[in-house]
Amino acid sequence: MHPPSLFPGTRASVETMNKGTLGRAEKLAMNMGIVGNAVLLTCKLLVGFSFNSIAIISDSFNSLTDIVASTIVLISVRSSYKAPDADHPFGHKRAQPIAGLVVAIFSGIVGFEIITQSVGRLINGEQIRIGLLPILLVIAVMPIKLGMHLFARQVARKTGSPAIMASATDHRNDVLVSAAVLTGVVASNLGFPVFDPLVAMLVGLWIIRAGFLIGKDNIKYLMGEAPPPALVEKVREKAKAVEGVISLNDVFAHYVGTTVEIEVHIDVDKRLSIEDAHGIGKKVQWAIEDMEEISRAFIHIDPLEAT
């Protein structure tokens, strides 16, 4: 469920808006991302430098980006729950996609640095130290990240938070990254050290790709992109179902932050009084704003000759 509507003119009262707070599951998902990745970062750095594995060191920087991302997500989600104020009369819903964009940029920088370091290792021919500990570490990381992914995904689906869903996707990606790192470490232990920097380069590319996808997903919220046609059609059905609505003409919708604002033009009998026509418009507004995806509905009333 989305938090209560934070926009004036909706059915939600000011008291309800002020009660919008960060849920326990959301806090747990984000804190798990921060604490869990901090532990993994420490372990990866210790093992990576001890065995001179650029693949594991690169994966540790991947964990660093996860910590930064989880911290930004925590701040942004908290901000998005704030009630409207004088400077932000329509709420703070844009906080989450802005955070996603920051994470995307940071991921691109880190990914590029990892690739640069890996190319240097490949040219210089630095060797990884043979040992079982790096293999055991990477194997242990995979189920941990999978568990973090499943929990964050469940929370994101319940709350409709794109920021937490981005974290869930990142946790899933880390499982695949760890599998690649495991391949590189095992190959190096079997006498193919070139695989270590090659895998590190792949990790760097993967981080850049993940950052690009996160940025792409969140830009649509900031740019006011139109929602899916299925959502608009659902709005049309809601409006048409209201007694007194003869037909619809124009329907315009766009994202404002993570939710949708929509303008609907309804046709009503021109013989109705202003009060009755206004009442029909309010019913249409309430019906549309009851939808989880909609933050605010603007209803324009057009008089029509009834047949």
C-alpha positions in Angstrom: 0.0 0.0 0.0 1.1 3.6 -0.6 1.1 5.9 2.3 -1.9 8.2 2.8 -2.3 10.9 0.1 -0.1 13.9 0.9 -1.9 16.3 -1.4 -4.4 19.0 -0.6 -7.9 18.5 -2.1 -7.9 14.7 -1.6 -10.1 12.8 0.9 -7.2 12.3 3.3 -7.3 14.7 6.2 -4.4 16.7 7.4 -4.3 14.5 10.5 -4.0 11.4 8.4 -1.3 12.9 6.3 0.8 13.8 9.3 0.6 10.2 10.5 2.4 8.9 7.4 5.5 7.3 8.9 8.2 4.9 7.9 7.0 1.3 8.5 8.9 -1.2 10.5 9.4 -3.5 7.6 10.8 -0.7 5.5 13.2 0.3 8.3 14.3 -3.3 8.6 14.9 -3.7 4.9 17.0 -0.6 4.6 19.0 -1.1 7.9 19.6 -4.7 6.8 21.1 -3.3 3.6 23.4 -0.9 5.4 24.6 -3.3 8.2 24.7 -6.4 6.0 26.8 -4.7 3.3 29.1 -3.1 5.9 29.9 -6.6 7.3 30.4 -8.0 3.8 32.6 -5.0 2.8 34.9 -5.6 5.8 35.2 -9.3 5.1 35.8 -8.8 1.3 38.5 -6.1 1.9 40.4 -8.3 4.4 40.3 -11.4 2.2 40.8 -9.4 -1.0 44.0 -7.6 0.1 45.3 -10.7 2.0 45.2 -12.8 -1.2 45.8 -9.9 -3.6 42.5 -10.7 -5.5 41.4 -7.7 -7.6 38.1 -9.6 -8.2 37.2 -9.7 -4.5 38.5 -6.2 -3.9 36.3 -5.0 -6.8 33.4 -6.9 -5.3 34.1 -5.1 -2.0 33.7 -1.7 -3.7 30.4 -3.1 -5.0 29.4 -3.6 -1.4 30.5 0.0 -0.7 28.1 1.3 -3.4 25.4 -0.8 -1.8 26.0 0.9 1.6 25.9 4.3 0.0 22.8 3.4 -1.9 21.0 1.9 1.2 21.9 5.0 3.2 20.5 7.3 0.4 17.4 5.1 0.2 16.8 5.4 3.9 17.1 9.2 3.8 14.9 9.5 0.7 12.1 7.2 1.9 12.0 9.0 5.2 11.8 12.3 3.4 9.0 11.1 1.1 6.8 10.5 4.1 7.0 14.1 5.3 3.7 16.0 5.1 3.4 19.0 2.7 4.8 22.2 3.9 5.1 25.8 2.6 8.1 25.0 0.4 6.7 21.7 -0.8 2.9 22.1 -1.0 2.5 18.9 -3.0 4.6 16.7 -0.6 8.1 15.2 -1.0 7.4 12.2 -3.3 10.2 13.2 -5.6 12.8 12.4 -2.9 12.9 8.7 -3.8 13.6 9.0 -7.6 16.2 11.8 -6.9 17.9 9.3 -4.5 17.8 6.7 -7.2 19.5 9.0 -9.7 22.3 9.8 -7.2 22.9 6.1 -6.7 23.0 5.6 -10.4 25.7 8.3 -10.9 27.8 7.0 -8.0 27.6 3.4 -9.4 28.9 4.7 -12.7 31.9 6.3 -11.1 32.7 3.3 -9.0 32.3 0.9 -12.0 34.7 2.9 -14.1 37.3 3.0 -11.4 37.1 -0.8 -11.0 37.6 -1.3 -14.7 40.6 1.1 -14.7 42.3 -0.8 -11.8 41.6 -4.2 -13.4 43.2 -3.1 -16.7 46.2 -2.0 -14.7 46.4 -5.4 -13.0 46.1 -7.2 -16.2 48.9 -5.2 -17.9 51.2 -5.5 -14.9 50.5 -9.2 -14.5 50.0 -9.2 -10.7 49.3 -12.6 -9.3 46.6 -13.7 -6.9 47.7 -15.7 -3.8 46.3 -19.3 -3.8 44.0 -20.2 -0.9 40.7 -21.7 0.1 39.4 -18.7 2.2 38.5 -16.5 -0.8 36.4 -19.3 -2.3 34.6 -19.9 1.0 34.0 -16.2 1.5 32.3 -15.8 -1.9 30.2 -19.0 -1.5 29.0 -17.6 1.9 28.1 -14.2 0.4 25.7 -15.6 -2.2 22.9 -17.0 0.1 23.2 -13.9 2.4 22.6 -11.6 -0.6 19.8 -13.8 -1.9 18.0 -13.6 1.5 18.4 -9.8 1.5 17.0 -9.6 -2.0 13.9 -11.7 -1.2 13.1 -9.7 1.9 13.6 -6.3 0.3 11.5 -7.3 -2.7 8.7 -8.4 -0.5 8.7 -5.1 1.4 8.9 -3.1 -1.9 5.9 -4.9 -3.3 3.9 -4.2 -0.2 4.8 -0.5 0.0 5.2 0.4 -3.7 8.6 1.9 -3.0 10.8 2.2 -6.1 13.8 3.0 -3.9 13.5 -0.2 -1.9 12.8 -2.1 -5.1 16.0 -0.7 -6.5 17.8 -2.1 -3.4 16.2 -5.5 -3.9 17.3 -5.5 -7.5 20.8 -4.6 -6.5 20.9 -7.4 -3.9 19.9 -9.9 -6.7 22.5 -8.5 -9.0 25.1 -9.1 -6.2 24.3 -12.8 -6.2 25.2 -12.9 -9.9 28.3 -10.8 -9.4 29.4 -13.1 -6.6 29.0 -16.1 -8.9 31.3 -14.4 -11.4 33.8 -13.6 -8.7 33.7 -17.2 -7.6 34.5 -18.3 -11.1 37.5 -16.0 -11.3 38.9 -17.0 -7.9 38.5 -20.8 -8.6 40.1 -20.4 -12.0 43.0 -18.5 -10.5 43.5 -21.3 -7.9 43.6 -23.8 -10.8 46.5 -21.9 -12.4 44.7 -19.3 -14.6 45.4 -16.0 -12.7 44.3 -13.9 -15.7 40.7 -14.7 -14.8 40.9 -12.6 -11.6 41.3 -9.2 -13.3 39.0 -10.2 -16.2 36.2 -11.0 -13.8 36.9 -7.8 -11.9 36.4 -5.9 -15.2 33.1 -7.7 -15.7 32.0 -6.7 -12.2 32.9 -3.1 -13.0 30.8 -3.3 -16.2 27.9 -4.9 -14.2 27.9 -2.1 -11.7 27.8 0.5 -14.5 24.9 -1.3 -16.1 23.0 -1.6 -12.8 23.5 2.1 -12.2 22.3 2.9 -15.7 19.1 0.9 -15.3 18.4 2.4 -11.8 18.9 5.9 -13.3 16.6 5.1 -16.3 13.8 3.8 -14.1 13.9 6.8 -11.8 14.3 9.5 -14.5 10.7 8.8 -15.7 9.4 9.8 -12.3 11.3 13.1 -12.4 10.5 13.9 -16.0 6.8 13.4 -15.6 6.5 10.4 -17.9 3.0 9.1 -18.7 1.9 6.1 -16.7 1.1 2.7 -18.4 -2.0 2.8 -20.6 -3.6 0.1 -18.5 -3.6 2.5 -15.5 -5.2 5.2 -17.6 -7.9 2.8 -18.8 -8.6 1.8 -15.2 -9.1 5.4 -14.3 -11.5 5.8 -17.2 -13.5 2.9 -16.0 -13.7 4.3 -12.5 -14.9 7.7 -13.8 -17.5 6.2 -16.1 -18.9 4.1 -13.3 -19.9 7.3 -11.3 -23.6 8.1 -11.7 -24.2 11.3 -13.7 -21.1 10.9 -15.9 -22.3 10.8 -19.5 -18.9 10.3 -21.1 -15.3 11.2 -20.9 -13.2 13.2 -23.4 -9.6 14.3 -22.4 -7.6 12.3 -19.9 -4.0 13.4 -19.1 -1.7 11.7 -16.6 1.9 12.0 -15.5 4.2 10.9 -12.7 4.9 13.3 -9.9 7.6 11.5 -7.9 6.5 7.9 -7.5 2.7 8.5 -7.9 0.5 9.8 -10.6 -1.4 13.0 -11.0 -4.3 12.9 -13.5 -6.6 15.4 -15.2 -10.0 14.0 -16.4 -12.6 15.9 -18.4 -16.1 14.5 -17.8 -19.3 15.3 -19.7 -22.4 15.9 -17.6 -26.0 17.0 -18.4 -25.8 20.8 -18.9 -29.3 21.1 -17.3 -27.8 20.2 -13.9 -27.3 22.9 -11.3 -23.7 23.9 -10.5 -24.0 22.2 -7.2 -25.1 18.9 -8.6 -22.4 19.0 -11.3 -19.8 19.8 -8.7 -21.0 16.9 -6.6 -20.6 14.5 -9.5 -17.1 15.9 -10.1 -16.2 15.3 -6.5 -17.4 11.7 -6.6 -15.3 11.1 -9.7 -12.3 12.6 -7.9 -12.7 10.4 -4.8 -13.2 7.3 -6.9 -10.0 7.9 -8.8 -8.0 9.0 -5.7 -8.9 5.8 -4.0 -6.6 4.0 -6.4 -3.2 3.4 -4.8 -1.3 4.7 -7.8 -3.0 8.1 -7.9 -1.9 11.0 -5.7 -4.3 13.6 -7.0 -7.1 13.8 -9.6 -8.2 17.1 -11.3 -11.7 16.9 -12.6 -12.9 19.3 -15.4 -16.7 19.4 -15.9 -18.0 19.9 -19.5 -21.7 20.5 -20.0 -23.3 18.2 -22.6 -26.8 18.0 -24.1 -28.3 14.8 -22.7 -30.0 12.5 -25.2 
